[in-house]
Amino acid sequence: MAIMITDECINCGACEPECPNNAIYEGGAEWTYADGTSLKGLITTLNGDTIQADASFEPKDMDVYYIVTDKCTECVGFHDEPQCAAVCPVDCCVDDPDYRESKDKLLAKKDFMHLE
């Protein structure tokens, strides 16, 4: 599953620099697959969409920090636990019940974004 940030977020920003996938953005900020990953040029996402890695997408939230589900691996392959949840002072980084993924899928997502 992915992690989500609830509306209880106080916009402290502690979570953003902890994300190894650069999947966390400030409210209102556009996001790209290329941000903080090794993805470049034309890519085919794990969902089968073909896009430019640096194409900008609309913010998922305008008011509080948000996590891009397509980039969140719950820190699998990097850490033993999601780092955003570990540093959040108000415990608003929680499991997203709408996005359940196996450890294998999370590792595949990590490998897709971070070419060695």
A tleap script that builds the chain and sets N, CA, C and O, in Angstrom:
source leaprc.protein.ff14SB
mol = sequence {
  NMET ALA ILE MET ILE THR ASP GLU CYS ILE
  ASN CYS GLY ALA CYS GLU PRO GLU CYS PRO
  ASN ASN ALA ILE TYR GLU GLY GLY ALA GLU
  TRP THR TYR ALA ASP GLY THR SER LEU LYS
  GLY LEU ILE THR THR LEU ASN GLY ASP THR
  ILE GLN ALA ASP ALA SER PHE GLU PRO LYS
  ASP MET ASP VAL TYR TYR ILE VAL THR ASP
  LYS CYS THR GLU CYS VAL GLY PHE HIE ASP
  GLU PRO GLN CYS ALA ALA VAL CYS PRO VAL
  ASP CYS CYS VAL ASP ASP PRO ASP TYR ARG
  GLU SER LYS ASP LYS LEU LEU ALA LYS LYS
  ASP PHE MET HIE LEU CGLU
}
set mol.1.N position { 0.844 -1.184 0.000 }
set mol.1.CA position { 0.000 0.000 0.000 }
set mol.1.C position { 0.882 1.236 0.000 }
set mol.1.O position { 2.070 1.155 0.309 }
set mol.2.N position { 0.334 2.322 -0.328 }
set mol.2.CA position { 1.045 3.592 -0.272 }
set mol.2.C position { 0.692 4.287 1.036 }
set mol.2.O position { -0.214 3.879 1.763 }
set mol.3.N position { 1.426 5.328 1.302 }
set mol.3.CA position { 1.157 6.155 2.474 }
set mol.3.C position { 0.426 7.406 1.986 }
set mol.3.O position { 0.657 7.872 0.870 }
set mol.4.N position { -0.441 7.935 2.814 }
set mol.4.CA position { -1.129 9.187 2.492 }
set mol.4.C position { -0.959 10.154 3.655 }
set mol.4.O position { -0.677 9.755 4.785 }
set mol.5.N position { -1.135 11.421 3.353 }
set mol.5.CA position { -1.076 12.457 4.388 }
set mol.5.C position { -2.490 12.957 4.611 }
set mol.5.O position { -3.168 13.360 3.666 }
set mol.6.N position { -2.931 12.934 5.839 }
set mol.6.CA position { -4.296 13.342 6.156 }
set mol.6.C position { -4.405 14.862 6.271 }
set mol.6.O position { -3.402 15.576 6.263 }
set mol.7.N position { -5.630 15.331 6.376 }
set mol.7.CA position { -5.894 16.771 6.505 }
set mol.7.C position { -5.408 17.344 7.828 }
set mol.7.O position { -5.420 18.561 8.016 }
set mol.8.N position { -4.982 16.485 8.748 }
set mol.8.CA position { -4.442 16.959 10.016 }
set mol.8.C position { -3.025 17.512 9.863 }
set mol.8.O position { -2.455 18.031 10.823 }
set mol.9.N position { -2.457 17.403 8.665 }
set mol.9.CA position { -1.099 17.887 8.391 }
set mol.9.C position { -0.975 19.357 8.798 }
set mol.9.O position { -1.840 20.175 8.487 }
set mol.10.N position { 0.125 19.677 9.504 }
set mol.10.CA position { 0.360 21.056 9.946 }
set mol.10.C position { 1.365 21.780 9.038 }
set mol.10.O position { 1.827 22.875 9.359 }
set mol.11.N position { 1.696 21.147 7.892 }
set mol.11.CA position { 2.609 21.742 6.907 }
set mol.11.C position { 3.990 22.066 7.473 }
set mol.11.O position { 4.595 23.078 7.121 }
set mol.12.N position { 4.475 21.198 8.349 }
set mol.12.CA position { 5.804 21.435 8.932 }
set mol.12.C position { 6.920 21.094 7.956 }
set mol.12.O position { 8.022 21.633 8.058 }
set mol.13.N position { 6.639 20.195 7.005 }
set mol.13.CA position { 7.632 19.833 6.003 }
set mol.13.C position { 8.656 18.804 6.447 }
set mol.13.O position { 9.589 18.520 5.696 }
set mol.14.N position { 8.520 18.234 7.638 }
set mol.14.CA position { 9.499 17.266 8.130 }
set mol.14.C position { 9.579 16.028 7.236 }
set mol.14.O position { 10.648 15.434 7.101 }
set mol.15.N position { 8.478 15.641 6.636 }
set mol.15.CA position { 8.414 14.417 5.847 }
set mol.15.C position { 9.122 14.523 4.492 }
set mol.15.O position { 9.747 13.565 4.038 }
set mol.16.N position { 9.024 15.667 3.865 }
set mol.16.CA position { 9.492 15.816 2.482 }
set mol.16.C position { 10.946 15.397 2.262 }
set mol.16.O position { 11.199 14.611 1.349 }
set mol.17.N position { 11.917 15.878 3.048 }
set mol.17.CA position { 13.300 15.492 2.775 }
set mol.17.C position { 13.626 14.044 3.147 }
set mol.17.O position { 14.680 13.535 2.768 }
set mol.18.N position { 12.743 13.384 3.875 }
set mol.18.CA position { 12.991 12.003 4.298 }
set mol.18.C position { 12.633 10.977 3.232 }
set mol.18.O position { 13.049 9.822 3.325 }
set mol.19.N position { 11.875 11.375 2.229 }
set mol.19.CA position { 11.378 10.428 1.224 }
set mol.19.C position { 12.465 10.086 0.208 }
set mol.19.O position { 12.953 10.970 -0.494 }
set mol.20.N position { 12.850 8.803 0.123 }
set mol.20.CA position { 13.893 8.408 -0.824 }
set mol.20.C position { 13.428 8.432 -2.278 }
set mol.20.O position { 14.250 8.351 -3.191 }
set mol.21.N position { 12.136 8.542 -2.497 }
set mol.21.CA position { 11.575 8.558 -3.851 }
set mol.21.C position { 11.127 9.943 -4.299 }
set mol.21.O position { 10.626 10.109 -5.411 }
set mol.22.N position { 11.307 10.926 -3.441 }
set mol.22.CA position { 10.811 12.266 -3.718 }
set mol.22.C position { 9.331 12.213 -4.117 }
set mol.22.O position { 8.912 12.828 -5.098 }
set mol.23.N position { 8.559 11.468 -3.334 }
set mol.23.CA position { 7.130 11.296 -3.599 }
set mol.23.C position { 6.268 12.267 -2.807 }
set mol.23.O position { 5.045 12.267 -2.948 }
set mol.24.N position { 6.892 13.094 -1.976 }
set mol.24.CA position { 6.142 14.019 -1.119 }
set mol.24.C position { 6.338 15.438 -1.626 }
set mol.24.O position { 7.463 15.881 -1.859 }
set mol.25.N position { 5.224 16.144 -1.792 }
set mol.25.CA position { 5.251 17.500 -2.325 }
set mol.25.C position { 4.439 18.431 -1.437 }
set mol.25.O position { 3.472 18.019 -0.796 }
set mol.26.N position { 4.846 19.676 -1.415 }
set mol.26.CA position { 4.103 20.698 -0.686 }
set mol.26.C position { 2.773 20.937 -1.381 }
set mol.26.O position { 2.685 20.860 -2.606 }
set mol.27.N position { 1.750 21.225 -0.609 }
set mol.27.CA position { 0.437 21.513 -1.176 }
set mol.27.C position { 0.530 22.573 -2.266 }
set mol.27.O position { 1.162 23.613 -2.079 }
set mol.28.N position { -0.102 22.305 -3.403 }
set mol.28.CA position { -0.109 23.241 -4.524 }
set mol.28.C position { 1.030 23.056 -5.504 }
set mol.28.O position { 1.008 23.640 -6.588 }
set mol.29.N position { 2.030 22.255 -5.151 }
set mol.29.CA position { 3.182 22.046 -6.038 }
set mol.29.C position { 2.882 20.946 -7.053 }
set mol.29.O position { 2.333 19.901 -6.704 }
set mol.30.N position { 3.249 21.191 -8.313 }
set mol.30.CA position { 3.134 20.162 -9.331 }
set mol.30.C position { 4.217 19.114 -9.100 }
set mol.30.O position { 5.216 19.390 -8.435 }
set mol.31.N position { 4.024 17.908 -9.645 }
set mol.31.CA position { 4.986 16.828 -9.463 }
set mol.31.C position { 5.335 16.184 -10.793 }
set mol.31.O position { 4.582 16.286 -11.762 }
set mol.32.N position { 6.501 15.512 -10.834 }
set mol.32.CA position { 6.927 14.756 -12.011 }
set mol.32.C position { 7.504 13.416 -11.564 }
set mol.32.O position { 7.926 13.262 -10.418 }
set mol.33.N position { 7.517 12.467 -12.466 }
set mol.33.CA position { 8.181 11.191 -12.185 }
set mol.33.C position { 9.683 11.388 -12.047 }
set mol.33.O position { 10.324 10.672 -11.278 }
set mol.34.N position { 10.260 12.337 -12.771 }
set mol.34.CA position { 11.704 12.545 -12.786 }
set mol.34.C position { 12.239 13.097 -11.467 }
set mol.34.O position { 13.393 12.845 -11.121 }
set mol.35.N position { 11.426 13.841 -10.731 }
set mol.35.CA position { 11.882 14.430 -9.464 }
set mol.35.C position { 12.462 13.371 -8.537 }
set mol.35.O position { 11.747 12.471 -8.096 }
set mol.36.N position { 13.757 13.472 -8.239 }
set mol.36.CA position { 14.385 12.595 -7.266 }
set mol.36.C position { 14.546 11.153 -7.692 }
set mol.36.O position { 14.842 10.299 -6.856 }
set mol.37.N position { 14.359 10.851 -8.977 }
set mol.37.CA position { 14.518 9.487 -9.478 }
set mol.37.C position { 15.526 9.513 -10.627 }
set mol.37.O position { 16.028 10.574 -11.000 }
set mol.38.N position { 15.811 8.352 -11.175 }
set mol.38.CA position { 16.705 8.305 -12.335 }
set mol.38.C position { 15.936 8.253 -13.647 }
set mol.38.O position { 16.531 8.005 -14.696 }
set mol.39.N position { 14.632 8.480 -13.610 }
set mol.39.CA position { 13.812 8.441 -14.817 }
set mol.39.C position { 14.068 9.668 -15.688 }
set mol.39.O position { 14.091 10.801 -15.205 }
set mol.40.N position { 14.260 9.413 -16.987 }
set mol.40.CA position { 14.523 10.497 -17.947 }
set mol.40.C position { 13.843 10.162 -19.268 }
set mol.40.O position { 13.618 8.995 -19.590 }
set mol.41.N position { 13.523 11.198 -20.018 }
set mol.41.CA position { 12.970 11.000 -21.358 }
set mol.41.C position { 11.607 10.346 -21.343 }
set mol.41.O position { 10.841 10.486 -20.389 }
set mol.42.N position { 11.315 9.626 -22.421 }
set mol.42.CA position { 10.029 8.955 -22.567 }
set mol.42.C position { 10.046 7.667 -21.743 }
set mol.42.O position { 10.932 6.830 -21.913 }
set mol.43.N position { 9.078 7.515 -20.864 }
set mol.43.CA position { 9.005 6.329 -20.007 }
set mol.43.C position { 7.639 5.671 -20.146 }
set mol.43.O position { 6.663 6.311 -20.537 }
set mol.44.N position { 7.587 4.408 -19.825 }
set mol.44.CA position { 6.317 3.699 -19.712 }
set mol.44.C position { 6.144 3.374 -18.241 }
set mol.44.O position { 6.924 2.611 -17.670 }
set mol.45.N position { 5.132 3.947 -17.636 }
set mol.45.CA position { 4.903 3.760 -16.204 }
set mol.45.C position { 4.477 2.325 -15.921 }
set mol.45.O position { 4.153 1.573 -16.841 }
set mol.46.N position { 4.480 1.955 -14.665 }
set mol.46.CA position { 4.047 0.616 -14.284 }
set mol.46.C position { 2.559 0.406 -14.561 }
set mol.46.O position { 2.082 -0.729 -14.583 }
set mol.47.N position { 1.831 1.494 -14.772 }
set mol.47.CA position { 0.413 1.416 -15.146 }
set mol.47.C position { 0.228 1.275 -16.649 }
set mol.47.O position { -0.894 1.124 -17.132 }
set mol.48.N position { 1.353 1.326 -17.401 }
set mol.48.CA position { 1.291 1.175 -18.852 }
set mol.48.C position { 1.170 2.476 -19.628 }
set mol.48.O position { 1.072 2.449 -20.855 }
set mol.49.N position { 1.173 3.610 -18.945 }
set mol.49.CA position { 1.089 4.902 -19.626 }
set mol.49.C position { 2.470 5.295 -20.129 }
set mol.49.O position { 3.468 5.095 -19.438 }
set mol.50.N position { 2.526 5.857 -21.343 }
set mol.50.CA position { 3.780 6.353 -21.894 }
set mol.50.C position { 3.761 7.873 -21.804 }
set mol.50.O position { 2.888 8.531 -22.370 }
set mol.51.N position { 4.749 8.427 -21.075 }
set mol.51.CA position { 4.813 9.871 -20.836 }
set mol.51.C position { 6.265 10.317 -20.767 }
set mol.51.O position { 7.177 9.493 -20.694 }
set mol.52.N position { 6.468 11.609 -20.792 }
set mol.52.CA position { 7.787 12.172 -20.543 }
set mol.52.C position { 8.015 12.173 -19.033 }
set mol.52.O position { 7.131 12.567 -18.271 }
set mol.53.N position { 9.190 11.738 -18.602 }
set mol.53.CA position { 9.479 11.653 -17.170 }
set mol.53.C position { 9.383 13.010 -16.482 }
set mol.53.O position { 9.041 13.093 -15.303 }
set mol.54.N position { 9.688 14.078 -17.231 }
set mol.54.CA position { 9.639 15.409 -16.626 }
set mol.54.C position { 8.325 16.148 -16.875 }
set mol.54.O position { 8.235 17.354 -16.643 }
set mol.55.N position { 7.305 15.422 -17.349 }
set mol.55.CA position { 5.980 16.026 -17.531 }
set mol.55.C position { 5.392 16.374 -16.166 }
set mol.55.O position { 5.445 15.569 -15.236 }
set mol.56.N position { 4.842 17.557 -16.056 }
set mol.56.CA position { 4.267 18.010 -14.783 }
set mol.56.C position { 2.832 17.545 -14.634 }
set mol.56.O position { 2.052 17.541 -15.586 }
set mol.57.N position { 2.504 17.152 -13.406 }
set mol.57.CA position { 1.140 16.738 -13.078 }
set mol.57.C position { 0.573 17.677 -12.033 }
set mol.57.O position { 1.306 18.267 -11.239 }
set mol.58.N position { -0.735 17.807 -12.045 }
set mol.58.CA position { -1.442 18.675 -11.106 }
set mol.58.C position { -1.210 18.210 -9.669 }
set mol.58.O position { -1.056 17.015 -9.418 }
set mol.59.N position { -1.185 19.147 -8.736 }
set mol.59.CA position { -1.049 18.781 -7.324 }
set mol.59.C position { -2.206 17.896 -6.881 }
set mol.59.O position { -3.338 18.071 -7.333 }
set mol.60.N position { -1.921 16.952 -6.004 }
set mol.60.CA position { -2.966 16.076 -5.455 }
set mol.60.C position { -3.717 16.779 -4.333 }
set mol.60.O position { -4.825 16.381 -3.974 }
set mol.61.N position { -3.111 17.828 -3.782 }
set mol.61.CA position { -3.741 18.607 -2.709 }
set mol.61.C position { -3.217 20.032 -2.811 }
set mol.61.O position { -2.043 20.244 -3.114 }
set mol.62.N position { -4.064 20.988 -2.564 }
set mol.62.CA position { -3.654 22.386 -2.656 }
set mol.62.C position { -3.277 22.975 -1.302 }
set mol.62.O position { -2.590 23.995 -1.241 }
set mol.63.N position { -3.718 22.345 -0.217 }
set mol.63.CA position { -3.577 22.949 1.106 }
set mol.63.C position { -2.491 22.344 1.988 }
set mol.63.O position { -1.842 23.061 2.750 }
set mol.64.N position { -2.288 21.040 1.891 }
set mol.64.CA position { -1.308 20.371 2.752 }
set mol.64.C position { -0.376 19.522 1.898 }
set mol.64.O position { -0.654 19.253 0.730 }
set mol.65.N position { 0.730 19.108 2.496 }
set mol.65.CA position { 1.647 18.200 1.795 }
set mol.65.C position { 0.873 16.975 1.331 }
set mol.65.O position { -0.120 16.584 1.944 }
set mol.66.N position { 1.342 16.371 0.237 }
set mol.66.CA position { 0.692 15.173 -0.276 }
set mol.66.C position { 1.742 14.194 -0.788 }
set mol.66.O position { 2.880 14.571 -1.067 }
set mol.67.N position { 1.343 12.938 -0.907 }
set mol.67.CA position { 2.223 11.875 -1.389 }
set mol.67.C position { 1.679 11.365 -2.720 }
set mol.67.O position { 0.489 11.074 -2.844 }
set mol.68.N position { 2.559 11.260 -3.712 }
set mol.68.CA position { 2.188 10.719 -5.020 }
set mol.68.C position { 2.227 9.194 -4.919 }
set mol.68.O position { 3.293 8.600 -4.755 }
set mol.69.N position { 1.079 8.584 -5.018 }
set mol.69.CA position { 0.946 7.136 -4.875 }
set mol.69.C position { 1.843 6.383 -5.856 }
set mol.69.O position { 2.446 5.372 -5.495 }
set mol.70.N position { 1.934 6.867 -7.086 }
set mol.70.CA position { 2.738 6.183 -8.105 }
set mol.70.C position { 4.231 6.205 -7.799 }
set mol.70.O position { 4.997 5.469 -8.422 }
set mol.71.N position { 4.655 7.033 -6.853 }
set mol.71.CA position { 6.067 7.097 -6.487 }
set mol.71.C position { 6.354 6.541 -5.091 }
set mol.71.O position { 7.515 6.314 -4.749 }
set mol.72.N position { 5.333 6.323 -4.292 }
set mol.72.CA position { 5.516 5.861 -2.914 }
set mol.72.C position { 5.761 4.357 -2.869 }
set mol.72.O position { 4.976 3.573 -3.404 }
set mol.73.N position { 6.854 3.964 -2.228 }
set mol.73.CA position { 7.167 2.549 -2.029 }
set mol.73.C position { 7.145 2.168 -0.555 }
set mol.73.O position { 7.617 1.092 -0.188 }
set mol.74.N position { 6.604 3.036 0.291 }
set mol.74.CA position { 6.613 2.830 1.738 }
set mol.74.C position { 8.037 2.644 2.249 }
set mol.74.O position { 8.256 2.031 3.294 }
set mol.75.N position { 8.997 3.173 1.510 }
set mol.75.CA position { 10.439 3.076 1.825 }
set mol.75.C position { 10.981 1.657 1.705 }
set mol.75.O position { 12.109 1.400 2.127 }
set mol.76.N position { 10.202 0.718 1.137 }
set mol.76.CA position { 10.679 -0.647 0.920 }
set mol.76.C position { 11.906 -0.582 0.013 }
set mol.76.O position { 11.905 0.101 -1.012 }
set mol.77.N position { 12.939 -1.299 0.407 }
set mol.77.CA position { 14.189 -1.293 -0.339 }
set mol.77.C position { 15.155 -0.217 0.119 }
set mol.77.O position { 16.311 -0.193 -0.304 }
set mol.78.N position { 14.685 0.675 0.982 }
set mol.78.CA position { 15.516 1.748 1.529 }
set mol.78.C position { 15.610 1.668 3.052 }
set mol.78.O position { 16.701 1.726 3.620 }
set mol.79.N position { 14.454 1.535 3.708 }
set mol.79.CA position { 14.376 1.574 5.171 }
set mol.79.C position { 13.413 0.495 5.670 }
set mol.79.O position { 12.664 -0.090 4.888 }
set mol.80.N position { 13.440 0.242 6.962 }
set mol.80.CA position { 12.559 -0.763 7.557 }
set mol.80.C position { 11.136 -0.271 7.774 }
set mol.80.O position { 10.224 -1.071 7.981 }
set mol.81.N position { 10.943 1.046 7.729 }
set mol.81.CA position { 9.614 1.618 7.931 }
set mol.81.C position { 9.509 2.902 7.116 }
set mol.81.O position { 10.529 3.503 6.781 }
set mol.82.N position { 8.285 3.330 6.793 }
set mol.82.CA position { 8.111 4.594 6.071 }
set mol.82.C position { 8.691 5.757 6.879 }
set mol.82.O position { 8.285 6.000 8.015 }
set mol.83.N position { 9.617 6.450 6.294 }
set mol.83.CA position { 10.304 7.525 6.999 }
set mol.83.C position { 9.411 8.735 7.241 }
set mol.83.O position { 9.586 9.442 8.234 }
set mol.84.N position { 8.462 8.982 6.352 }
set mol.84.CA position { 7.558 10.119 6.566 }
set mol.84.C position { 6.768 9.929 7.860 }
set mol.84.O position { 6.616 10.859 8.653 }
set mol.85.N position { 6.266 8.704 8.060 }
set mol.85.CA position { 5.503 8.406 9.279 }
set mol.85.C position { 6.393 8.479 10.514 }
set mol.85.O position { 5.948 8.899 11.582 }
set mol.86.N position { 7.648 8.070 10.364 }
set mol.86.CA position { 8.563 8.062 11.506 }
set mol.86.C position { 8.879 9.467 12.008 }
set mol.86.O position { 9.104 9.656 13.204 }
set mol.87.N position { 8.900 10.454 11.116 }
set mol.87.CA position { 9.272 11.813 11.529 }
set mol.87.C position { 8.079 12.749 11.718 }
set mol.87.O position { 8.250 13.860 12.219 }
set mol.88.N position { 6.894 12.330 11.334 }
set mol.88.CA position { 5.721 13.211 11.411 }
set mol.88.C position { 5.346 13.495 12.864 }
set mol.88.O position { 5.055 12.568 13.621 }
set mol.89.N position { 5.350 14.775 13.259 }
set mol.89.CA position { 5.046 15.106 14.653 }
set mol.89.C position { 3.566 14.975 15.029 }
set mol.89.O position { 3.229 14.960 16.213 }
set mol.90.N position { 2.685 14.881 14.031 }
set mol.90.CA position { 1.256 14.789 14.332 }
set mol.90.C position { 0.635 13.489 13.817 }
set mol.90.O position { -0.589 13.356 13.784 }
set mol.91.N position { 1.467 12.540 13.418 }
set mol.91.CA position { 1.005 11.222 12.965 }
set mol.91.C position { -0.046 11.292 11.857 }
set mol.91.O position { -1.055 10.589 11.901 }
set mol.92.N position { 0.202 12.143 10.868 }
set mol.92.CA position { -0.767 12.241 9.766 }
set mol.92.C position { -0.309 11.498 8.512 }
set mol.92.O position { -1.000 11.535 7.494 }
set mol.93.N position { 0.841 10.827 8.564 }
set mol.93.CA position { 1.292 9.976 7.465 }
set mol.93.C position { 0.855 8.557 7.802 }
set mol.93.O position { 1.446 7.897 8.657 }
set mol.94.N position { -0.193 8.098 7.114 }
set mol.94.CA position { -0.826 6.826 7.456 }
set mol.94.C position { -0.993 5.962 6.211 }
set mol.94.O position { -0.880 6.454 5.088 }
set mol.95.N position { -1.263 4.676 6.410 }
set mol.95.CA position { -1.529 3.779 5.294 }
set mol.95.C position { -2.744 4.274 4.517 }
set mol.95.O position { -3.750 4.677 5.101 }
set mol.96.N position { -2.633 4.237 3.201 }
set mol.96.CA position { -3.744 4.628 2.331 }
set mol.96.C position { -4.549 3.370 2.012 }
set mol.96.O position { -4.063 2.501 1.288 }
set mol.97.N position { -5.767 3.255 2.536 }
set mol.97.CA position { -6.547 2.035 2.327 }
set mol.97.C position { -6.957 1.812 0.873 }
set mol.97.O position { -7.370 0.710 0.512 }
set mol.98.N position { -6.848 2.838 0.039 }
set mol.98.CA position { -7.236 2.707 -1.367 }
set mol.98.C position { -6.126 2.136 -2.238 }
set mol.98.O position { -6.373 1.788 -3.393 }
set mol.99.N position { -4.899 2.031 -1.707 }
set mol.99.CA position { -3.766 1.550 -2.495 }
set mol.99.C position { -3.014 0.480 -1.714 }
set mol.99.O position { -2.179 0.784 -0.862 }
set mol.100.N position { -3.320 -0.759 -2.017 }
set mol.100.CA position { -2.673 -1.901 -1.364 }
set mol.100.C position { -1.722 -2.543 -2.376 }
set mol.100.O position { -2.134 -2.914 -3.475 }
set mol.101.N position { -0.456 -2.670 -2.000 }
set mol.101.CA position { 0.531 -3.283 -2.884 }
set mol.101.C position { 1.392 -4.256 -2.086 }
set mol.101.O position { 1.692 -4.023 -0.915 }
set mol.102.N position { 1.783 -5.346 -2.735 }
set mol.102.CA position { 2.642 -6.332 -2.082 }
set mol.102.C position { 4.066 -5.794 -2.005 }
set mol.102.O position { 4.416 -4.827 -2.682 }
set mol.103.N position { 4.871 -6.428 -1.177 }
set mol.103.CA position { 6.276 -6.033 -1.073 }
set mol.103.C position { 6.961 -6.168 -2.429 }
set mol.103.O position { 7.788 -5.330 -2.788 }
set mol.104.N position { 6.629 -7.208 -3.181 }
set mol.104.CA position { 7.216 -7.399 -4.512 }
set mol.104.C position { 6.863 -6.245 -5.452 }
set mol.104.O position { 7.711 -5.782 -6.215 }
set mol.105.N position { 5.615 -5.784 -5.397 }
set mol.105.CA position { 5.210 -4.647 -6.245 }
set mol.105.C position { 5.911 -3.364 -5.821 }
set mol.105.O position { 6.296 -2.553 -6.663 }
set mol.106.N position { 6.075 -3.182 -4.511 }
set mol.106.CA position { 6.764 -1.999 -4.014 }
set mol.106.C position { 8.232 -2.021 -4.438 }
set mol.106.O position { 8.788 -0.984 -4.802 }
set mol.107.N position { 8.857 -3.187 -4.393 }
set mol.107.CA position { 10.247 -3.310 -4.842 }
set mol.107.C position { 10.365 -3.078 -6.344 }
set mol.107.O position { 11.333 -2.472 -6.804 }
set mol.108.N position { 9.387 -3.555 -7.107 }
set mol.108.CA position { 9.385 -3.321 -8.556 }
set mol.108.C position { 9.259 -1.831 -8.849 }
set mol.108.O position { 9.900 -1.324 -9.769 }
set mol.109.N position { 8.442 -1.131 -8.078 }
set mol.109.CA position { 8.283 0.319 -8.248 }
set mol.109.C position { 9.599 1.026 -7.933 }
set mol.109.O position { 10.003 1.936 -8.657 }
set mol.110.N position { 10.265 0.614 -6.860 }
set mol.110.CA position { 11.563 1.184 -6.499 }
set mol.110.C position { 12.565 0.967 -7.630 }
set mol.110.O position { 13.257 1.899 -8.040 }
set mol.111.N position { 12.640 -0.279 -8.136 }
set mol.111.CA position { 13.576 -0.594 -9.206 }
set mol.111.C position { 13.276 0.213 -10.473 }
set mol.111.O position { 14.196 0.643 -11.169 }
set mol.112.N position { 11.995 0.417 -10.769 }
set mol.112.CA position { 11.589 1.212 -11.924 }
set mol.112.C position { 12.089 2.650 -11.816 }
set mol.112.O position { 12.551 3.226 -12.801 }
set mol.113.N position { 11.998 3.222 -10.634 }
set mol.113.CA position { 12.365 4.633 -10.459 }
set mol.113.C position { 13.852 4.870 -10.254 }
set mol.113.O position { 14.362 5.949 -10.555 }
set mol.114.N position { 14.544 3.865 -9.743 }
set mol.114.CA position { 15.953 4.046 -9.387 }
set mol.114.C position { 16.828 3.033 -10.107 }
set mol.114.O position { 17.241 2.022 -9.538 }
set mol.115.N position { 17.099 3.328 -11.371 }
set mol.115.CA position { 17.954 2.447 -12.162 }
set mol.115.C position { 19.353 2.463 -11.578 }
set mol.115.O position { 19.882 3.522 -11.242 }
set mol.116.N position { 19.932 1.322 -11.461 }
set mol.116.CA position { 21.279 1.223 -10.877 }
set mol.116.C position { 22.333 1.476 -11.930 }
set mol.116.O position { 23.527 1.436 -11.631 }
savepdb mol mol.pdb
quit
